[in-house]
Amino acid sequence: MEENNTILTKTDANIGIITLNRPDDMNAVNLEMLNETAYQVQTWEYDDNIRCIIIQGSEKVFAAGIDFKALSYELSQQSLALKAWQDEFNKIVNCSKPIVVAVAGYALGMGCDLAMAGDIILAEESAQFGYPELSMGMIPAFGGCSRLMHRIGKAKAMEVILTGRALSAEEADLCGLISRVVPLHDLFDEALRVANRIASLPYQAVMQAKETLNQVDNMNLQNGAELELKSCRLSINTPEFRNILTNFK
């Protein structure tokens, strides 16, 4: 396992695994953590040997929010803090390869944003998702007002953000914020199983599917169906599909 200042990284066959590693700060997200995470995601994005990426925290906490001390310091230096953070965050969001996120404990504020930057979120039973930003006099800036509302609907997002009430793993599952709930003792192994399943599928088809799903998510049904058909035509004209079809019995 390779150790950076704020994350641990390793590979397991075709899977790249990032473990958030600021235990003394409950994995609070600072710009350095975003830089290191984004850099590693981009490195693996251009590595043909890596088919899927996992982002996970510890068994006690995924990420308890943004590092307010670090943000306060940058603002005091009159730097373009939020722009720099957003640029790094978008590198994770825009990764073309599938990202599986394993959440144990708190995923609050920017921790929740980081979880939603992935494609599949697995959470253990005691995980909590929420946005306490208003209690600090600020509002979410990395998806809490937009991506969260798109995921769980206006009424639920309003309550989560305006009151600061965190969603339990069960409630997050019911409202569609996460993929499913997994027992803690099986969480990280299950994330690896899911990632390995994705990595075992035809590579070009997986990449095409993620791109298509992301695009149709912002379309009406008719336009989405038309794009899906176009994407299917592209996929069946790849050498990958032709080779599979030739060997199909």
Buried (B, 14 or more C-beta within 10 A) or exposed (E): EEEBEBBBBEBEEBBBBBBBBBEEBBBBBBBBBBBBBBBBBBEBBEEEEBBBBBBBBBBBBBBBBBBBEBBEBBEEEEEEBBEBBBEBBEBBBEBEBBBBBBBBBBBBBBBBBBBBBBBBBBBBEEBBBBBBBEEEEEEBBBBBBEBBBBBBEEEBBEEBBEEBEBBBBEBBBBBEBBBEBBEBEEBBEBBBEBBBEBBEEBBBBBBBBBBBEEBBEEEEEEEBEEBBEEBBEBBEEBEBBEEEEEEEE
